[in-house]
Amino acid sequence: MDTLNLHSDESIILAMQDIVVSGVRIDVILTGTRLICVESGGGGVLYGDIPLETISSVAAGENARSEPTVTLSVTPPAGETRRLELIFFQRPANWILALIELQKATGKRIYLDDYEDFGLCG
């Protein structure tokens, strides 16, 4: 995570290591404008870069193995909505709270589903 190329007006809000996406272990960094995904232990190899304005919904839940998940619905400007499931090894309540705060700060409505499961109130 030391080799991130942050924009001059960008800062890290939250970072978490060892999250699984599509079977790949990644580190996820939340900034005020995007989610940056880099391969864990891979020397900062970029796995994905998701602008926050493309995230239309965020749903907390569990997968079939009872692992906590956050599922994002992402709609690129010229593309079709796709779902991206982040598998956490601990409850991602801090991620849900950070997304709620970003939503309030930017005025953009992100649909949040099932975050009550993590003891949060919206």
Secondary structure by P-SEA (a helix, b strand, c coil): cccccccccccccccccccccccbbbbbbbcccbbbbbccccccccccccccccccbbbbbccccccbbbbbbcccccccbbbbbbbbcccaaaaaaaaaaaaaaacbbbbbcccccccccc
